[in-house]
Amino acid sequence: MPLHDIPLQSLAGAPASLSGLPGRVYLIVNVASKCGLTPQYLGLEALHERYSDRGFSVVGFPCNQFGGQEPGTAEEIQTFCSTTYGVTFPMMAKIDVNGDGRHPLYTELAATRDKDGAAGDVQWNFEKFLVDDTGAVTRFRPAVTPDDPELTTAIEKALTD
């Protein structure tokens, strides 16, 4: 099944898919509210605002698999993201990104190799996957910040191709 058509669920509990979200290029990020990388929400929101009028959207997937750093309910996550970081990009329901309960979207994404040629499990919170309108995926590990030129250059390229 194409990535754009894999069934998802919004943070509010509604059925969703990438193809049903605004945009044609997506930055998929597993997020957490109580992580040292949580301030990346600011940069993710800035990317979303900067490129959304060109067909781009950040899509957040809360995940509690790394040190229990996303323990909240859907309502708590939504409140935290909007009041603390002003998040306006789509947030999906909390999922597993690794292990036996891995969401089908992440089964596909995890097969993508990073710039060093490594694929497999998501390493930590805030790992990023850039999905273009053809379904091609580029993987960025958690240490790649939203303002990293490597990431912004890839977004620009995906939006102009």
C-alpha positions, 0 to 999 in steps of 0.5 A: 500500500502506498504511504499516502494511503496507509490508514492513520488516526488523528490525535482527536480520534478521526480516521486520517491518511497522509493523502487526506492532509493538507500538502503534498510533501510531509515531514513525519516526526515521532514526537514526545513532550518530556524529552530533551529534544522536545524544544524541536517542536519550535523548529518544526512549527517554524518549518510548517509555517515557512513551507505550508503555502507551498504544499508542505506539512509537518505531521507529528506522531506522539510515541511513548516508547523512548524512556516513557517520554510521552505519557499523556492522553491525546487531550494532554498532548494537544494542550501541551503542544498548542499552549507550550509550542504553538503547534498548528501542524497535524498531530496523529494518535499516539503510536508505536514506531518500533517493535511488534506493535509498530504502526504500518506507516513506520514499518514502511518508514523504518526500511528507509536508509539514513545518509550513512546507509543504516535502516531499521528501528527508529533511534529516539524521539524526533526522528524525521522522515521526509515523504515527497509527493511520489512517496519517496522517503529521506530519513533524518536521525533525531540529532538533525534539527529542523533548521539544519541546512541538510533538512531544509535543502531536502524540503526545498528540493522536494517542493520544487521537483 
